Amino acid sequence: MKASTILLCAGLAAAGAAQAQPAQYKRDLYGDWRVTYAAPAAKTADQVGAELARAKADGTYSFGQEDYPPATASSRPESRAQVEQELQQARIQGEMASDQEDYPPPAMAHSGASAIR
C-alpha cells in the first residue's frame, strides 16, 4: 500500500514538473528538431463564462468574420479639430485613396490644395 502511494505521489510530481517546463526539444528520426509543449490547464465553465462576460463588457468580444479583429476603444477620444487636422495631413501626404483599387495608396506629390472640396 505504501509503495503505491509513493508511486502516485512521484507521478503527480513528475506531471507538475512537466507543466512547469514550457517546451521540450527533441530530434526526430531524420535529425530535424521537434518541439512539444505541455497542454494548458483546462478551464471550468465558470472561468470561460467570466472571460466572455469581461470581453463583452470591455468591447473586445466579436462575432463572425466581419469585425475581426475587434476595434479597441480609445482611452482618450480625439476632438473634431484633431481628426480634421489628421485628415488634412493625410491629404497633403497623398495617403487618401480615391478607390479601393488604389490600396495601399501610391505616394502623390502635390501642394495639398485642391479645387474639389
LINFENUR-V725391 format. One record per backbone hydrogen bond with DSSP energy under -1.0 kcal/mol. NH is the residue of the N-H (numbers start at 1). CO is the residue of the C=O. If there is no record, write none. Layout:
# LINFENUR-V725391
nh = (NH NH)
co = (CO CO)
This chain:
# LINFENUR-V725391
nh = (5 6 7 8 9 10 11 12 13 14 15 16 17 18 19 20 21 24 26 28 31 34 36 48 49 50 51 52 53 54 55 56 57 58 60 61 68 83 84 85 86 87 88 89 90 91 92 93 95 102 103)
co = (1 2 3 4 5 6 7 8 9 10 11 12 13 14 15 16 17 36 34 32 28 26 24 44 45 46 47 48 49 50 51 52 53 54 55 55 65 79 80 81 82 83 84 85 86 87 88 89 90 99 100)
